[in-house]
Amino acid sequence: MPTSATKRPGIGGRTLGLIISTTLLFAVLSLLSQSFLSSYTMFVISRQMAFYVLIALSQAFCLVVGQMSLAVGAIGSLTTIVLGLGLETWNLPAGAAVVLALGVGVLAGLLNGLLITRLKIDSFIVTLSMMFIYMGLRSGISGGSPYKVPESFRAVGQGSLLGIPYVFLLVAVLLGLVGFMFRSTVFGRRLLATGGNAAAARLSGIETGRMVVWAHVLSGAFAALAAVLWASKLGSAAPETGDDWLIVSFAVAIIGGTGLNGGVISGLGIFMGSAIFMLIKHGLVEVKANPYYANSFLGLLILLAIVIDRVRQIYSDKQKGT
């Protein structure tokens, strides 16, 4: 059962603040650019937001149990190579290649989780080490060259329904299921309880080690799914896929209100976090900001989100008299 430290997802003050911030950013960009509200721009932004959500979820599943994964992008990269091998080299049907690629992501996450829980090694050390291992494998196997994917495989990543990207619709459904899981299932509440207070969770009969393993398995699955859909969108299985996912995974998850200390997550918050992240990146292009400073700005944004979260936590503790 969830502990008192565990918070279930919902539209609280933090999520409401994200909605207001997103609305303001949207309004400002609408005034700055005449083309912002065009159907093409909305298509591009919504599709990219969907990828940001998947990448953030792959990190958020670890954060919610008090862990982290530095191997998110590396798992996506390795998954992409396996997908490319399946489609181009082994001539597998698209469905079989996708299942194989997703299986690699799941196994990578499982390996991370088992190393952390069985050997009692910090998640930072394990996932940092595995990041280099996975990246080395992707480079050695591919030689740095992309793999071709069939034209039919590009339909999901590049297509749309009534102007709405298929990827966006798929991710919206997945995000709803994730929200339901944390809000209404025993499994979701156990994940939250593990991150909220692991000692109390163990006393209540929850196998916290198993929950940590499951969190990393789900992390690997979402990273792999993001990689498969990215290959569909790009039209090729490129080995550099995932190289810039680490900052995205933390930024969107943290901006979206996922607790760094575990026990807190909001599906709607992550969606709003992806919108804010995407709108800010688009805004930097609109104002012709120096692209070399883009990561510095995004880093400051993450730091600001962490500071705000910490201040909120300190204020909450004072209100409780702790």
N, C-alpha and C positions, 0 to 999 in steps of 0.2 A: 504494500500500500504506500501511497505517496506520503512523505514526511511533511511536517509543517513548513520546511524550507523549500518544498517543491511547489512550483507554480504551474498551473495548467495554462495552455495557450488560450488566448482570447483577446478581444479588443479592449485593452487597458489603456492607461494614459500614454504609455510608450508607443503603442501601435497607432493610437489616434494622432500622436505627434508626427509619426512617419507619414500618415495619410495627408495631414496638413502640409508637411514639407514637400511631399510629392506634388500635391496640387499647386503649390506656389511655384515650384520649379517648372512645372508644365506650363503655367500661365506666363511666366517670364520668357521661356523659350518660344512660346507662341507669338509673343510680341517682338522678340529679337529676330525671328526668321519667318518669312512669308511661306517658305516651303516646309516648315516644321509639321504642319497639320496635313500635309499631302498624304495620300494613301500609301505611296511608296515609302516615305519616311516612317510612317506608323508601322508598316510591315517590317521594315528593317529593325526598328527599335523593339517591337514586341518579340520578334524572333530572337534577338540578342538577349533580351531580358529572360527568355525561357532558358537559354543556356546558362546564364548567370544563376538562375534559381537552382538548376541541377547541380552546378558546381558548388554553390553555397550549401545545399543540402548534404552533399558528400562530406563537407567539413562540419556542418551543424550536428549530424548524428554522432560525431566523436565529441564535440564540445558539450553536448547535452549530458553526457555521462562523465564529464570532467576530464576528457582526453583531448588530443588533437592529432591531426594527420598532416604531416609535411609531404606525404607521398601521393596526395590527391592527383596532382597533375601528372606525376610519373606513371600512376596506374592508368590514367586516361591515355597516355602516350603508348604504353605497352599494349593496351587494349586495341588501339588503332592499328598497330603493327600486326597483331594477330588477326584482326578483321581483314586487313589488306592481304595477308598471306592466304587466308581462307578464300577470298574472292578472286584474287588474281593468280596466285601460284598453285593453289590446290583445287581451284575451280569448283568450290562448294556452292550449293544454292544459297541465295542471300539469307534465307531464314536460318540455315545451319551455321553460316559464318557469323551471324549476329549472336546466336545462342552461344557459340564457342567464345566469342569476344566477351560477352557478358559473364560467361563462366570464369574467364581469366580474371576479370575485375573482382568477382566474388572471392575467388581463391586468393588473390593478392591481399584483399581485406582480411580474409580469414587468417592468413599467415601473420599479418601484422598483429591482429588481436591475440592470437595464440602466443606469439613471442612476448607480448606485453604482459599477459596474465600468467602464463606458465613460468616465465623466467623472472617475473617481477621487475621488469625494466621499464623505465619511464617512456611514455609514448613519444616524447620528443626525440629521444635517442633512437628508438626502434624505427620510427617512420623516417627520420633523417637518413639512417643507414639504408633502409629499404628504398628510399627515393633514388639514391645513387645506383643501387643494384638494378632497379627497374629501368632507369634511364640508360644504364650501360647495356642492358639486354636489348632495349629498343634500337640503340645505335648499332650494336654489333649485328643484330639480325637484319636490319633494314639497310645498313650502310649509308644511312642518311637520305635515301631516295624514297619518294612517295610511291604508293601503290595505286593502280587504277581501280575504279569501282564501276560497275555497269550503269548504264543510263537509268535503268529502272530503279536502281537503289537510291537515286537522288530525289525521288518523288516526295518523300516525307520531309526531308530537310529543306527542299526548295519550293514545295507546293503550298497551297493555301485553300481554305474553304471560306467563300464570301469575303475574301481579302484578309482573313485571319490565318496566320501561318499554322500548318499542321503541328509543328513543334510546340507552338504556344498552347494550342488546345490540349495536346497530350500532357504537357507539363502542368497545366491548370488542373487537369483531372488528378494527376499524381500528387500535386500539392494538397488538393482537397482530401485525398486518401491519407496522406501523412498527418494532416491536421486532425482528421477523425481518429487515427491511430493513437496519437498522443492524448487526445481529449476523452476517448470513449473505450479504449481497450486496456486490458490488464497488462499486455506486453508494453504498450506505450507508457503506462503509469509506472511500470517497473524501471524503464529506462530513465524516466524523470526522477524517480526516487533514488536511483543509483547515483545520479549526478548531484541531486539536491543534498543528500547526506548518506554517503556510502555505509558508514558504520551503523546508522539507524536502519538502513535498508537491509543490511545483513541480519540484524537482530529481529527484523520482521519476517525473515525467512526468504528473502530475495537472494538468489545466487548472483551477486554483483559481477563476479568474474565472467560469467556467461553473458550477462548484459553488455559488458564491455566488448566481448568478442562479437556479439551480434551487431553492436554499433559500428564496428570496423567493417564487418561484412556488408552492412547496408551502405556504408561510406564507399566501399569499393564498387558496389553495384551501381550506385548513382554516378560515380566517376566514369565507369565503363559505359553507361547509357549516354552520358553527355558526349563521350568520345565517338560512339557509334553514330549519334545524330549529327555531330559535327562533321564527320566524314560524309554523311549524306548531304549535308548543306554545302560543303566545300567541293564535293564531286571527286574527292580523292582521299586516300588514307595517308595523311602526312605525318611523319615521325615527330615533327616539332609540336604536334597537338599536345596541349597541356602545359607547355613551357611557361605560360603566363597565368596559370590557374591559381597558383598559391595565394597571391595577393587578392585575387577575385574571391576565392573561397572564404577567406577571413573577412574581407571588407564587407561583402554582402551579408554574410551571416551575422557579423557583429553590428553593422548598421541596422539590420533587421531585428535586433533585440535578443539574439541568442546569447545566453549567459556564458561568460568565459569560465565561470566557476562551476558550470553545470546546472542542470535542473530547470532551465528556462528555455523555451523555444516557442515561436509563433510562426505558423505557416503564412499567415497574412503579413506578418512583419517581414519575413524573408522576401515575399513578393514585393512589398513596398521598398525594401532595401535594394532589391535588384533594379527597381524603377529609378530610385534616387541615384544609384551608381551609374546607370546607363544615361540618365538625363544630364548628370554632371559631366560625364565624358563627352556627350554630344554638345553640351554647352561650351566646353573648352574648345571644341572645334569651331563652333559658331563665332566665338569671340576672338578666334585666331590666336589662342594662347600658344606659347612656345611648347611644342610637343616634348621637348627634352625635360621639361619640368612636370610633366603629367603625373609620373609616379610619385614625385614629392608631394604633389597636391593630394593625391589619393591616400598616401601614407598619413598625411595630416588629418584627413577625413576619418581614417580608422582610429587614430589617436584621440581625436575629438569624441568619437563614439564611445571609446573605452573610458575616457575621463568622465563623460556624462553619466555612463553606467555606474562608475565607481562613486561619483558624488551622490547619485540616487540611492545607492546601497548604503552609504554612510548615513545619509539622512533618514533612511528607513530604519536602520539600526538604532539611531538616536531616538526615533519616535517610539520604538519598542522598549527603550530603556536599557539596551545592551551595551 
